[in-house]
């Protein structure tokens, strides 16, 4: 039973008893009876005032409690002019102000952190208590190649991207908080896990920072300096040697017989060697002095058709079939025609060299997926070489300089294309380019 009802029953009983007792003195003490009735009425008056003074504050407290329960921090009470009631109302109003300010502060902090996470250039994944993805920002979505609106919570082991598998290993390794991951010999990522407290329990989150651009820039600066030094020294040597050879060519014209032929052959061999040395250095120098991009909007099919035409005769002579599968409608794309054509030449040339003879090369352009695939059914890439393919000047060929893929990587990266080269489970080696 509520306190208000208990109070009313108590007051009613007390006053009923007083009235009954007063009737016993009615005959003998009429004045005393009148006085007792007046006292009962006065007591009833003060009881009602006391009821209003005690029960109404309780009602206010109940209303305030309901408002707090409903998370409505805008309900405040006006002062009544009664000291005790006003004290209670002041305490309640101050408490509501503090709760409202604290809630507003927390909401502002929450929205700030939400914006910070969403706009961060670093991929951020927040996990729930079951190590499922509870929140993920756009950068991490792009890195893991999952949809813009993934169904959350999402288990990491259901994501097929190789990066997700490495993140799962990081979470399972309690002794390691950060690792560097290399994918396809091209892209590098620094992944770090940490935790925060949520309702008294640990929750983990992962930060993914792509290092590819920094590593490529550092790498290019390092080998660029070496190449410039080499080119400087070679040019300093080739110039005087050519001058000496020209002098020898003048003197050998004055010689006769076998001596003249010997001079001529020696000079010719020396000149050829100088030309080869110049070509060798130019190949290296091309890596670090690619011109600035001159993008124009072109039909990507035209570039692929021209590359196919360029190598068709060579492929047919070696019994290699080049299958070209292009969309029926134009694929308009903004790119540097000369540089992209050079990249396609390098890719197709590598495919031809890997097959040697009697094989198939497939060139497939899918504009819906915005992906170009150049595949061959050659012997494939050995596992021990897969991570080294795009390293500067690495080559698995005895006479190779490792220039082709280095230049290709630089061109595609400058166009901000995502690419990979690997031998897949069906035995085909595919160079994938997402534009």
Secondary structure, 3 states (H helix, E strand, C coil): CCHHHHHHHHHHHHHHHHHHHHHCCCCCCHHHHHHHHHHHHHHHHHHHHHHHHHHHHHHHHHHHHHHHHCCCCCCCCCCCCCHHHHHHHHHHHHHHHHHHHHHHHHHHHHHHHHHHHHHCCCEEEEECCCCEEEEECHHHHHHHCCCCCCCCCEEHHHCCCHHHHHHHHHHHCCCCCEEEEEECCCEEEEEEEEEEEECCEEEEEEEEEECHHHHHHHHHHHHHHHHHHHHHHHHHHHHHHHHHHHHHHHHHCCCCCHHHHHHHHHHHHHHHHHHHHHHHHHHHHHHHCCCCCCCEEEEHHHHHHHHHHHHHHHHHHCCEEEEEECCCCCCEEEECHHHHHHHHHHHHHHHHHHHCCCEEEEEEEECCCCEEEEEECCCCCCHHHHHHCCCCCCCCCCCCCCCHHHHHHHHHHHCCCEEEEEECCCCCEEEEEEC
